[in-house]
Amino acid sequence: MIIVEIIFIAALISLGIITSISDVKEGRIYNKILLIYALVGIVLDAVYYGYFARDLFWLYILNIGILLVISLVLFYTHSFAGGDCKLTLVMSVLYPANYYLVYGKTDVTLYFALCLAILYGYIYLLGFSVYLIIKGRAKFTREYVKGYLSAFLKSFLSASGYICLVNLLFIVIGMRGVYINEWIIRIVCMIVAWIVGKESKLKKWQIVVGIYCIDLVIGFILGFIPFSFNPENYILVILLLFCQMTIRTSLYEEVEICNLKKGMILSSISSMLMQNSRVRGLPPISSEDLRSRLTEEQVASVGRWASSRNIMTVTVVRKIPFAMFIFAGFLSYFIIWGMVR
């Protein structure tokens, strides 16, 4: 059994190294590599869960199922590329269930690895942004801070109402004797806040006021104050606001027209400048996520548009090689398991 587990971990580490290198150097995670390791994982799973760890099979399926749902949500909300989602799933196939971290009363925790990956990506962006500011290649302006604060305040007030509603619903579930891990509640709240931040329809004042009214009614019925008065929560929000403001200064980079490639994402400002042009095939206004990746035809159209206006560069969203963070997330999860087992 231990030999199979060693092969699992060795395969996971080698997959992480290979995909991290290709993502950093070429900006791609190759399907051929993922397919090879997925087949290796399936063969190992058949041996491992068929003979050595039959009692862990359903735990394994449950952990992979949760990661699959999270990955699909991230993919269909255009937050994760297909390669990142597939890499996450292949790594989950290669991670042996006997090494799942136990947190509280549950060992359904493999999704912690993806949470760590996102955290590492956030820390990387924050550190890179601070570096650019120190070097003078990025900076805060009064207009930038003012505009960001206004947008953040609107998102914060909107998201707070939805998060209160989610917490109240979990309280109702808990009152019925159903135990839900606190980390699951936190992750759900984070996902809700993120969705509200992306969807402008959810921030319409009529809907937000309605959500707050529902919060007050449910809170009154349950005898709970649905809003937090803990100053630590607001200090954390302010800290996160400052970090987010810092990160946004490094999200973009200037690219020469001759170096513009398929798959790059234009900034919304650059794409807006093209909307009144008569050049055919130009991209629509960019949403600055994976929905707005340029096609070959759009790259050619941008080239024609730029030459007609004597424009040499455009602003694109900076590419983040996320494979190395996914690898680091799974590796950290394994190391933490080894330390606390």
N, C-alpha and C positions, 0 to 999 in steps of 0.2 A: 504493500500500500504506500509506504513512504517513498519508494522509488517512483511510482506514478506521480505522486505529489511533487517530487523534485522536478520531474519532466514538465509538469504543468507550469511551475514557476519559471523554469529555464526558458520555456517557450514564450511565456508572457513577457519576460525581460527582453529576450531577443526581438520579439515583435515590437516592443516599445522603442528599442534603440533604432531599429530599421526605419520605422515609420516617422520617428522624430527627426532623423537625419534627412529623409526625403521631403518632409514637410517644411523644414527650415531651408534646405537648399533649393528645392524646386516648387514648393508650395502645393505639393500633391501627396495624397495617400493612395497608393496604388491598389486597385481591387484585386489584382493577381496575388499580391502578398497577403491581403486579408483572407482571400479564398483558401490559400494554402494553409494558413494557420487555423482557419475555421474548420477545415477538414481534419487537421491534426487534433484539434480540440474535440471534435465529435468522436473520433476514434478513441481518444483517451477517456472521454466521458463514458463511452460504452463499456470500457474495461473497468473504470473506477466505480461508477454507480451501478454497474451490472453485477460486479463480484465483490468489491471491497467495501463500498459505502452505500449499500442499498437504502439504509435508513435515512440517508441525507439527500436522496433524490428529490423529494418534494420541496425541501428547503431550498435546494439549488434552483429548481424551477421557479419558485416564488421570488427569489432574489433577482433572477434574470428577467422575470416578468415585470417587476417594478422598474428595473433599469430600461427595459424595452419601452415601457409607457413613457418614462421621462425623456428618453431619447427621441421618441416620435413627437412628443410635445415640442421639444426644442427644435426638431427638424421642420415640422409643419408651421411653426411660428417664425421660421427663417432665422433662428438664432444659432443653430449648429449646421455646418455643412454635412452632406451625406457621408463623406469620408470619416468625419469625427464621430458621427453616430454609429457607423459600422465598426469603427475601431473600438468604441466603448463596448459594444455587444460582443465582439470577438474576445476582448480581454476578459469580459465577464464569463464567457464560456471556458476560458483557460484558467480561471481562478477556482481552486478546489474548495468545495463547501466545508471541508473540515477545518479550513483556516478563516472562516467567517468570524468577524469581531462580535463579541457579545456586549451589547450596551443595554443596561437596565435589565429588563426581562426578555429581551428579544435578540435573536441573531439574524434578523432580516435587516442587515445593515450594509450590504454591498454598495448601495447607492451612496454611502458616505464617500466612496472613492471618487465618484463624479462630483460630489460637493467639494471635495478637496481640490479636484482639478480646476473647478471654476474659481475657487479661492486663490489658487496659485496664479491663474490667469489674471485675476484682478490685481494681485500684488505686483505681478510683472508690469502691468500697465501703469500702476501707480508709480513704481520705481523708475520706469522709463520716462514718464512724464516729468517727474522731479529732475531727472538727469537733463532733459531738454530745456527745462526752465533755468537750471543752473548754468547751462551752456549758452543761454540766451537765444535758443532756437525756437522757444515757445514762451508765451507770456500771458499774464492776465491783463485785460483791459477793463475800463469802467463799463463800457457797453456790454462786454461779454458777461461780466459778473451780474450786472443788472438784468440782462435778458435771461440768464440761467436761473437766478433767484426767482424771477417771476414764473418761469415754467415749472421750477421745482415746487414752489408753493402750491400751484394749482394741482400738480400731480400728488403731492403729499396729502392735501386736504381730501382729494378724491379717494386715494388709496386707503386712507385711514378709515373711512366709512365702510369700505368693503372688508377690510381686515377685521374691524369690530364685528361685523356680521359673521364672518368665518369663525372667529373665536366664540361667539355666542352659540353658533351651531355645534361646535365641538363641546361646549359646556352641556348643551342639551343631550348630546350623545353620551357624554360621561355620566350624566345623571341617570341614564338608563343602564349603567353598569358596564359599558363598553370601554375597555382601556385602549387609549391611543397614545403612542409614544410622543413625547413633547417635541422631539425633533421633526416628526412627521407634520405636526401642527405648524411649526416654524417654517418648514419648507413650503407647505401649502400657502401660508401667508406671504412668503417671499414671491412665490409664483403668481399669486393674485395681484400683489403690488406691481410686479413686472408687467403683467398683462394690462393692468389699468394704465400704466405708464405708456404702453405702446398704442392702445386703442383710444383714439380721441372721442369716440362715441360714448365710452364709459365715463368720460369726464364732463359730459354735458350737465349743467347745473340742475336741471330738472330731475335727472336720474340720481345725481349725487344727493340732493336734498331728500329724495324719496328713500334712498338707502339709509341716511341718517335717521329719518323718521322711523323706519323699521327697526333700527338698532335701539332707539329709545323705547319703543313699544315692547320689544322682546326683553330688553334689560329690565323694564318696569315689571313685566310679568314674572321674570325669574328672580327678581330682587337683586340684580347685579347692576353696578355702574359700568356701562360698556366702554368707557373711555379711561385710559390710564393717566394718572396724575403723578407717576413716578418720574422725577427729574432726570434719572439716569437714561430713560428711554429717549428723551429729547436731546440730551447731550450726545448720545450715540447718533441720532439723526443728524445733528449739526456736524459731527465728525465725518459721517458718511457723505454729507453734502459737500464738505470741503474736499474730500478725496475724489468724489465724482467730478467736481469742477476742475480739479487738477488733471484728472485722466483725460477729460475731453479736449484739453489743449494739445494732446499728442495723437488724437484719433485720425488725423488727416496728414497727408503728405503730398507734395507737389511732384508730378510725374510729367516728363516731357512727352509730347504727343507721339513721337517716334517710339517711345517705350511703353505706350499704353497697350495692354494685352487683354485678351479674352478672359473673363472671370473677375477682372477688377471691378470695383464698385465706385462710381462717381459720388462726390459729395452732392448734397441737395442743391447747394448754391451753384456749383458748376453745371449741373444738369438744367437748372432753371434758365441759365443764360442761353441755352440752345433751343428753348421752346418756341421762339418766334422766328426761327430760321426756316428757310425754304428747302434746305438740304433734307433729302428723304432718308428715313431709316435711323434718325437720331433717337437715343433712348428717352423715355418719359422722365418726369421728375423723380429723382432717386429717393427711395425710402431708406437708403443707407443700410440696408440689411441684404441678406442673400437673394431676395427677390429681384434686386437691381443689378445682379452680375451682368457684365457686358457680354454680348455675343460677338462673334467675328464680324458680322454685318454692321453692328453698332459701332465697333471700333473703327471700321473703315469709314463710316459716316461721320464720326467725330473727327477723323483725320481730314476729311473734305471740308467740314465746317471750320476747323481751326485754320486751314490753309487759306480759306476765303476771307478770314478776318485777321490773318497774320498773328494768330495766337500760338505760343510756343509750349505752354504747359496747362495742365488742368489739375484740380485737386481731387484726390481719391481717398477712400477710407483705407487706413493702414491695415495690411494683412497681418493677422496674428497666427503664428504657427502653433495651433492648439494641441497637436498630437503629443508634444512633449509634456504638456500639462496633464493630459489624460494619463499618460504613462506615469508621471510623477504622483498622480492621485492614487492609482492602483498600487504603486510601489510603497507609498506612505501608509496606505491602508494595511498592507502586508507587514510592514515594519512595526506599526502600532499593535497589530495582533500579536506579533512575536514578543513585544515588550510587556503586554498585559495578560497574556494567557496564563 
